[in-house]
Amino acid sequence: MNNKQKIAIATGLLVVMLSGAAYLGYSYGHRRTVVISDSKQLINADFNLFWEAVDRVREKQVDGVNVDDKKLLYGAIKGMLAAFDDPYTSFLNPSDAQKFGEDLQGNFGGIGAQLGMRDEQILVIAPLKGSPAEKAGIKALDKIWKIDGKDTAGMMTEDAVKLIRGKEGTEVTLSIYRDGWKSPKDFSITRGIIQVPTLDSKMVTLKSGRKIAVLSLYNFNANVPGLFKSALEIASKDGAEGIVLDLRNNPGGFLDVAVRLSGWFMPKGSVVVVEKSREGTEDKKEFTDGTGDLAKIPVVIIMNGGSASASEILAGALRDNNGVKIVGEKSFGKGSVQEVESMSDGSTMKITIAHWYTPKGTKIDKVGLKPDFEVALTDEDSTKGKDPQLDKALSVIDAEFVAKKQ
């Protein structure tokens, strides 16, 4: 990784949560000031129309005399970026940029949910394990219609984050619509500072007597490689013969962590992901640099709509290279890379600079990964403590043992 370290979280998907949240999905570059003496160098358009619009709004708009000039400028920049119809390409004024920096360090209270946008609708990508959002019953892909009574129609993700975030111990009310509901329901959630677990592991003994390690990975932060290695060592001592990798509600994290984990499952030099940038530029590939110790061990992955970015990169690589089966629901489809550009006045722009593709060329962004075995997890299942997705994954991995013997 260079000084523009890529981070492949479900971002633009902003975290409205917690301490320990410093893994948002962007590339970070140096601050730079660019002076353009002639706008025609970049935009082939008559800018007299722009100044005409400024004159008209100053003259006609009821508050046109009082509006701050810089506010008009920021609004113009936001409008320019909106032309790309990309929820991850956006502008932050200096105040919001500072708050974004605080987000990266986790110095705020929230509800413990990853937010994003799809079809111009603010939605929950994934509630974080053990968070106030999860405890309140928030689910992946829940649509947020209102925040404390304020309609989210036309709202940017960053604006929703600012409304939801707040002092620990205070409440925020979300009006949530979930597919299958006749109307939205209100959820009152108490904000908190949350410590989110990174990895859980357990052993499951199948009816056949085989032992399977179920590794639940909740993000791809910097601690994951060491924790993953420790979990594998324990599983090996306990006699694990296969692995179920549970990536449900995992919104992503550092790209290099996904690449390092891939190295456990694939031979050194295997392609993990392909990055396609602007037209005419050369594709970039990320390769494994691990031992491939688990390459011959049966593995099954569980995903859902809250599995995004680095989760999709790892799952796509294992399916393309190793034929690993995916159980559950279609993943979110966050396969784009953002770069944060610092502007001369302290404002920032987040700009999508590339898209991710699986080793065999499957596009991830806005598409997601379709499971080999589609299994839903209903509200009733959750209430009754049932997990048909895990049950199916264990059944699939058991069948792989049988197939190998034949």
DAURGI-V948826 format. One record per backbone hydrogen bond with DSSP energy under -1.0 kcal/mol. NH is the residue of the N-H (numbers start at 0). CO is the residue of the C=O. Records with the same first field share a line. If there is no record, write none. Layout:
BEGIN
NH = CO + CO
END
This chain:
BEGIN
7 = 252
9 = 250
10 = 8
15 = 112
22 = 20
25 = 23
26 = 337
28 = 339
31 = 341
40 = 37
41 = 38
42 = 38
44 = 42
48 = 45
50 = 46
51 = 47
52 = 48
53 = 49
54 = 50
55 = 51
56 = 52
57 = 53
58 = 54
59 = 55
60 = 56
63 = 60
66 = 62
71 = 67
72 = 68
73 = 69
74 = 70
75 = 71
76 = 72
77 = 73
78 = 74
79 = 75
80 = 76
81 = 77
83 = 80
84 = 81
88 = 85
89 = 349
91 = 347
96 = 92
97 = 93
98 = 94
99 = 95
100 = 96
101 = 97
102 = 98
103 = 99
105 = 102
106 = 101
107 = 105
109 = 191
110 = 15
111 = 15
113 = 125
114 = 13
115 = 122
117 = 120
120 = 117
122 = 115
123 = 141
124 = 113
127 = 111
130 = 127
132 = 110
134 = 130
135 = 131
136 = 133
137 = 132
140 = 123
141 = 138
142 = 176
143 = 121
144 = 174
145 = 174
146 = 149
147 = 172
149 = 146
151 = 144
154 = 151
159 = 155
160 = 156
161 = 157
162 = 158
163 = 159
164 = 160
165 = 108
168 = 190
169 = 166
171 = 188
173 = 186
174 = 145
175 = 184
176 = 142
180 = 177
184 = 175
186 = 173
188 = 171
190 = 169
191 = 109
199 = 215
201 = 213
203 = 211
205 = 209
208 = 205
211 = 203
212 = 241
213 = 201
214 = 243
215 = 199
216 = 245
217 = 197
219 = 251
223 = 220
226 = 222
227 = 223
228 = 224
229 = 225
230 = 226
231 = 227
232 = 228
233 = 229
234 = 230
235 = 231
236 = 232
237 = 233
238 = 235
239 = 234
240 = 210
242 = 297
243 = 212
244 = 299
245 = 214
246 = 301
249 = 246
253 = 219
257 = 253
258 = 254
259 = 255
260 = 256
261 = 257
262 = 258
263 = 260
264 = 261
265 = 261
268 = 287
269 = 266
271 = 285
273 = 356
274 = 283
275 = 354
280 = 277
283 = 274
285 = 272
287 = 269
291 = 262
293 = 263
294 = 291
296 = 293
299 = 242
300 = 324
301 = 244
302 = 326
306 = 303
307 = 249
309 = 7
310 = 307
312 = 308
313 = 309
314 = 310
315 = 311
316 = 312
317 = 313
318 = 314
319 = 315
320 = 316
321 = 317
322 = 318
323 = 317
326 = 300
327 = 372
328 = 302
330 = 368
331 = 306
336 = 353
338 = 350
339 = 26
340 = 348
342 = 346
345 = 342
347 = 91
348 = 340
349 = 89
350 = 338
352 = 336
353 = 336
354 = 275
355 = 334
356 = 273
357 = 361
360 = 357
363 = 355
365 = 332
366 = 363
367 = 363
371 = 325
372 = 325
374 = 327
381 = 377
382 = 378
383 = 379
384 = 381
385 = 380
390 = 386
391 = 387
392 = 388
393 = 389
394 = 390
395 = 391
396 = 392
397 = 393
398 = 394
399 = 395
400 = 396
401 = 397
402 = 398
403 = 399
404 = 400
END
